[in-house]
């Protein structure tokens, strides 16, 4: 399972992501894709000129059972503490 959350993204990018994922709410994409497709979608999100930011969360085999990464202008950040990924709010 993978989730991508876009903030202030162009409509063209949202349209490209709907080829692979479902969009249950504007800017929120959910689906089950391979690791290669996940990384290619991440690269596509980072290359497009997103005025806001991108958050990607996917399932993996670790303590939390998921991993995440952020890119762009967001008001939060990811902090790793003793092997756990946490969200730091200002």
FILUM-793845 format. One record per residue: residue in one letter; x, y, z of N, C-alpha, C, O in turn; residue number from 1. Coordinates in steps of 0.05 Angstrom, whole numbers, plus 32768, in hexadecimal, padded with zeros to 4 digits. Layout:
<atoms>
  residuo  n_px  n_py  n_pz  ca_px  ca_py  ca_pz  c_px  c_py  c_pz  o_px  o_py  o_pz  num
        A     X     Y     Z      X      Y      Z     X     Y     Z     X     Y     Z  NUM
...
</atoms>
This chain:
<atoms>
  residuo  n_px  n_py  n_pz  ca_px  ca_py  ca_pz  c_px  c_py  c_pz  o_px  o_py  o_pz  num
        X  8011  7FE8  8000   8000   8000   8000  8012  8019  8000  8027  8019  800D    1
        X  8009  802D  7FF1   8018   8046   7FF0  8005  805D  7FF0  7FEF  805C  7FE4    2
        X  800C  8073  7FFD   7FFD   808B   7FFE  800F  80A2  7FF6  8025  80A5  7FFF    3
        X  8005  80B4  7FE4   8013   80CC   7FDD  8000  80E3  7FE3  7FE8  80E3  7FDB    4
        X  800A  80F7  7FF1   7FFA   810F   7FF8  8008  8127  7FEB  801F  812D  7FF2    5
        X  7FFA  8135  7FDA   8005   814C   7FCC  7FF8  8165  7FD7  7FE0  8166  7FDE    6
        X  8008  817A  7FDA   7FFE   8194   7FE3  8005  81A9  7FCD  801D  81AD  7FC7    7
        X  7FF1  81B6  7FC3   7FF4   81CA   7FAE  8002  81BF  7F95  8016  81CA  7F8C    8
        X  7FF8  81A9  7F8B   8004   819C   7F74  7FF5  81A3  7F5A  7FDD  81A8  7F5B    9
        X  8003  81A4  7F44   7FF5   81AA   7F2A  7FE2  8193  7F23  7FE6  817C  7F2A   10
        X  7FCD  819B  7F15   7FB8   8188   7F0D  7FC4  8172  7EFB  7FBC  815B  7EFC   11
        X  7FD8  8179  7EEB   7FE5   8166   7ED9  7FF2  814F  7EE8  7FF0  8138  7EE0   12
        X  7FFF  8156  7EFE   800C   8141   7F0E  7FF7  812F  7F1B  7FFB  8117  7F1C   13
        X  7FE2  813B  7F25   7FCC   812B   7F31  7FC0  8118  7F1D  7FBA  8101  7F23   14
        X  7FBD  8122  7F04   7FB3   8110   7EEF  7FC6  80F9  7EE9  7FBD  80E3  7EE4   15
        X  7FE0  80FE  7EE9   7FF3   80E9   7EE4  7FF3  80D4  7EFA  7FF5  80BC  7EF4   16
        X  7FF0  80DD  7F13   7FEF   80CA   7F29  7FD6  80B8  7F29  7FD7  80A1  7F32   17
        X  7FC0  80C3  7F1E   7FA7   80B3   7F1D  7FA9  809B  7F09  7F97  808A  7F09   18
        X  7FBD  809B  7EF9   7FC2   8084   7EE8  7FCA  806B  7EF8  7FC4  8054  7EF0   19
        X  7FD6  806F  7F0F   7FE1   805A   7F1F  7FD2  8056  7F3A  7FD0  8040  7F45   20
        X  7FC7  806C  7F44   7FBB   806D   7F5F  7F9F  8078  7F5F  7F97  8085  7F4C   21
        X  7F90  8072  7F74   7F76   807E   7F77  7F79  8099  7F86  7F8B  809C  7F97   22
        X  7F66  80AB  7F81   7F67   80C5   7F8F  7F4D  80C9  7F9E  7F3A  80D4  7F94   23
        X  7F4B  80BE  7FB7   7F32   80BF   7FC6  7F2B  80DC  7FCF  7F14  80E2  7FD2   24
        X  7F3F  80ED  7FD2   7F3B   8109   7FD8  7F4F  8119  7FC8  7F64  810F  7FC1   25
        X  7F4A  8133  7FC2   7F5D   8142   7FB3  7F78  8143  7FBF  7F7B  814B  7FD6   26
        X  7F8C  813B  7FB0   7FA8   813B   7FB9  7FB1  8123  7FC9  7FC8  8121  7FD1   27
        X  7F9F  8110  7FCE   7FA5   80F7   7FDD  7FA3  80E0  7FCA  7F8D  80DB  7FBE   28
        X  7FB8  80D1  7FC7   7FB9   80BA   7FB4  7FC0  80A1  7FC3  7FD2  80A1  7FD4   29
        X  7FB1  808B  7FBD   7FB5   8072   7FCB  7FB6  805B  7FB7  7FA8  805C  7FA2   30
        X  7FC8  8048  7FBB   7FC9   8031   7FAA  7FDE  801D  7FB3  7FEC  8020  7FC7   31
        X  7FDF  8007  7FA3   7FF3   7FF2   7FA9  8003  7FEE  7F8F  7FF9  7FE4  7F7B   32
        X  801C  7FF7  7F90   802E   7FF5   7F79  8048  7FE9  7F81  804E  7FE6  7F99   33
        X  8058  7FE1  7F6E   8073   7FD6   7F73  8086  7FEC  7F7D  8080  8004  7F7B   34
        X  809C  7FE3  7F88   80B0   7FF6   7F92  80BB  8008  7F7C  80C1  801F  7F80   35
        X  80BF  7FFC  7F64   80C9   800B   7F4E  80B6  8021  7F46  80BE  8038  7F41   36
        X  809C  801A  7F43   8088   802E   7F3C  8086  8043  7F52  8083  805B  7F4C   37
        X  8087  803B  7F6B   8086   804E   7F82  809D  8063  7F7F  8098  807B  7F83   38
        X  80B5  805A  7F79   80CC   806C   7F77  80C9  807E  7F5E  80D1  8095  7F5F   39
        X  80BE  8073  7F49   80BB   8083   7F31  80A5  8099  7F35  80A8  80AF  7F2C   40
        X  8090  8092  7F43   807B   80A6   7F4A  8087  80BB  7F5C  8080  80D3  7F59   41
        X  8098  80B3  7F6F   80A4   80C7   7F81  80B6  80DA  7F71  80B5  80F2  7F75   42
        X  80C5  80CF  7F5F   80D7   80DF   7F4E  80C6  80F3  7F3D  80CE  810A  7F3A   43
        X  80B0  80EA  7F33   809E   80FB   7F23  8093  8111  7F34  8091  8128  7F2B   44
        X  808B  810B  7F4C   8080   8120   7F5E  8095  8134  7F66  808F  814C  7F68   45
        X  80AE  812C  7F69   80C3   813E   7F71  80CD  814F  7F59  80D6  8166  7F5D   46
        X  80CB  8145  7F41   80D4   8153   7F29  80C0  8169  7F21  80C8  817E  7F17   47
        X  80A6  8164  7F25   8092   8178   7F1E  8094  8190  7F31  809D  818D  7F48   48
        X  808C  81A7  7F27   808E   81BF   7F38  8075  81C0  7F4A  8061  81CB  7F43   49
        X  8078  81B3  7F61   8063   81B3   7F75  8067  81CB  7F87  807C  81CE  7F94   50
        X  8053  81DD  7F89   8056   81F5   7F9A  8056  81EE  7FB7  8063  81FC  7FC7   51
        X  8049  81D8  7FBF   8049   81CF   7FDA  805D  81B9  7FDF  8075  81BD  7FDB   52
        X  8053  81A2  7FE7   8065   818C   7FED  8058  8172  7FE7  8041  8170  7FDF   53
        X  8068  815D  7FEA   8060   8141   7FE5  8067  8130  7FFD  807D  8133  8008   54
        X  8055  811F  8005   805A   810B   801A  8053  80F0  800F  803D  80EC  8004   55
        X  8065  80DD  8011   8060   80C1   8008  8064  80AE  801F  8078  80B0  802D   56
        X  8051  809D  8023   8051   8089   8038  804C  806E  802B  8039  806B  801B   57
        X  805C  8059  8032   8058   803F   8027  805E  802A  803C  806D  802F  8050   58
        X  8052  8012  8039   8056   7FFC   804B  8072  7FF0  8046  807B  7FEE  8030   59
        X  807E  7FE7  805C   8098   7FDA   805A  809C  7FC9  8073  808C  7FC9  8085   60
        X  80B1  7FB9  8073   80B6   7FA6   8088  80C9  7FB3  809D  80E1  7FAD  809D   61
        X  80BE  7FC4  80AE   80CE   7FCF   80C4  80BC  7FD0  80DD  80A6  7FC6  80DD   62
        X  80C6  7FDD  80F2   80B7   7FDE   810B  809C  7FEC  8108  8088  7FE3  8114   63
        X  809B  8001  80F9   8082   8010   80F5  8070  8005  80E0  8058  800C  80DE   64
        X  807B  7FF3  80CF   806D   7FE7   80B9  8067  7FFB  80A2  8056  7FF6  8091   65
        X  8074  8012  80A3   8072   8025   808D  808B  8037  808D  8099  8039  80A1   66
        X  8090  8044  8076   80A5   8058   8074  8099  8070  8066  8084  806E  8059   67
        X  80A6  8087  8068   809C   809F   805C  80B2  80B2  8054  80C9  80B0  805F   68
        X  80AC  80C4  8041   80BF   80D8   8039  80B0  80F1  8030  8099  80EF  8027   69
        X  80BC  8108  8033   80B0   8122   802C  80C2  8131  8019  80DB  812D  8019   70
        X  80B6  8142  800A   80C5   8153   7FF8  80B5  816D  7FF4  809D  816D  7FF4   71
        X  80C4  8183  7FF2   80B7   819D   7FED  80B2  81AD  8005  80BD  81A8  801B   72
        X  80A1  81C1  8002   809B   81D4   8018  8084  81C9  8029  806C  81CA  8020   73
        X  808A  81BE  803F   8076   81B4   8052  807B  81C1  806D  8091  81C9  8074   74
        X  8066  81C2  807D   8069   81CE   8098  8072  81B9  80AC  8075  81BF  80C4   75
        X  8075  81A0  80A4   807E   818B   80B5  8096  817E  80A9  809C  8181  8092   76
        X  80A4  816E  80B9   80BC   8160   80AF  80BD  8144  80BC  80B1  813F  80D1   77
        X  80CC  8133  80AF   80D0   8118   80B9  80EA  8117  80C9  80FF  8120  80C0   78
        X  80E8  810C  80E1   80FF   8109   80F3  8102  80EB  80FA  80EF  80DE  8100   79
        X  811B  80E1  80F7   811F   80C5   80FF  812B  80C4  811B  813F  80D1  8120   80
        X  811F  80B5  812C   8127   80B2   8148  8128  8095  814F  8113  8088  8151   81
        X  8140  808B  8154   8144   806F   815B  8137  805B  8148  812A  8047  8150   82
        X  8139  8061  812E   812E   8050   8119  8111  8054  8113  8106  8046  8102   83
        X  8103  8067  8120   80E7   806D   811B  80E5  8088  810D  80F3  809B  8114   84
        X  80D4  8089  80F9   80CF   80A1   80EB  80B8  80B0  80F9  80A2  80A4  80FC   85
        X  80BC  80C9  8101   80A8   80D9   810F  80A4  80F3  8100  80B6  80FC  80F1   86
        X  808D  80FF  8104   8087   8119   80F7  808C  812F  810B  8083  812E  8122   87
        X  809C  8142  8103   80A2   8159   8114  8092  8171  810A  8092  8179  80F3   88
        X  8082  817C  811C   8071   8193   8116  807E  81AC  8122  808A  81AA  8137   89
        X  807C  81C3  8115   8089   81DB   811F  807C  81E5  8139  8084  81F9  8144   90
</atoms>
